Amino acid sequence: MASSSPRPRQNPALGIGLRIAATSCFAFMAAMIKLGFEAGVSTPELVFYRFAFGLPPLLVWMAWGRNLDAWRTERPIAHLIRAALGLTTMVLAFSSLAYLPLAEATTISFAAPLFAVMLSALVLKEKVGRHRWSAVLVGFLGVLVVTRPDDGELAAVGVVLAVLAALGVGCVTIAIRQIGRTEGTQTTVLWFTAVSMLVVGTLMPYHAQAHPPGTWAILLALGLFGGAGQLLMTAALRYAPVSAIVPFDYVQLIWAVLLGWLLWSAAPPATTWAGAAVIILSGLYTIYRENKLGRDKPRELL
């Protein structure tokens, strides 16, 4: 089993800064995905290059932690299941960005912790009280406000893909909660990256295309932002408790709105802001209850 490096002295300010940097990277990654779709890049290519160009930051992270044997594991089947869930979720999340504005897709993704609460009760048989069930219900009402199913303004296929992706993140959270009892973070991330690259790599002979330099720059940025975001988010967890830094994940929505306005002149309607506020408040309350009950777990990445 891979060894883990000693935990450094806590520094909440540094942890918060790293978390904000991480969520900013993920916002730019999402923008690169949309630009990639507009440039004619297929979903398999986007996913493959997310891993391929995101691999160098992962290797640097492993070398920095002097954990080059992170690939060793006694639970390969568990990692394969986690990789299958994570890869499927990533495909759904990427695909939703082909149909939805950046702000709306980002807002719907914030429902993932609510799905995780549901699944923790159904799969792990954890006790979920009325407070958190209420937060889940309120959060889903917020999702309905964002998606506006009555006016048909948002593409239905995009909404379905985004909601399924949020559900997938919830499934991944449960899988990681189980794997994390025995496996280190670097081991989990490395196995996910390697397995996903192998699987998506089998599709590349059928989907790979020649691209102009500008498109390759988008793909490179996609991988680097994704890889750097993963590194920064994990680093943040070493310097501050989860309850202190997770609320700053919602900075991603600010970036999504700003980038949507700068790149696509898209300003989200009032319903998106209202729904986002409901989802964020329900998510923060869920985090508060998790922390109060002593189950404060890190949020892993896809």
C-alpha angles and dihedrals in degrees: 000000000000116000123233127226119247116274111256125228112287116261110172094185091055091045092053091047091051091048092052089049090050095051089046089055091052091050091053090045090056090050090052089052091055091046089049092054090049089051090056099257113151124233094250090053093049092050094045094050090045087064098034096052091035092056097080094061088049092052091047089051091052093046091048090053091045089234103128090145091063089119090074113103141157093208108059093150091055090051092049090053091048090048092050091051093044095047093048090049092049092052090051093047094047092046093051089061089062089066108027135063113255095249095050094046090049093048094051090050089063088072089075096095089053091055088047090058091051093048093046087061096042101039107024093032090229116164111257114189130209093266094063094038087055090050090051092051093048091047093054090050086056090054089054090052091053096045094046094204092186099062101041092219093134119061107260093218090054092050091050092049092048093049091047089049090053089050088050091054088053090053091049090051090056092046092050091047088059096041092045091067089076108008131074123236094247091052092051094047093045094051091047092050096045096045093045093049091051093049097045090040089067088063096049096084087062099040108027113114138180111258135193118251093261092058092048088053089055091050092047091050090048092057096041094048090048094047094044091047090054092050094046094047092052091046090052090058090058094059105037139026118263094245090058098050108029093075087065090064086086090070082083089072091056090052091045091054093045094047092044089054095045098043103030105016087238118152115187116236124244091263090063092053092046093048091045090054091052093047093046094048092048090047093050091049090050090052090049092052093045090052093046090052092050098248097113101156129178118251108241125206133241 
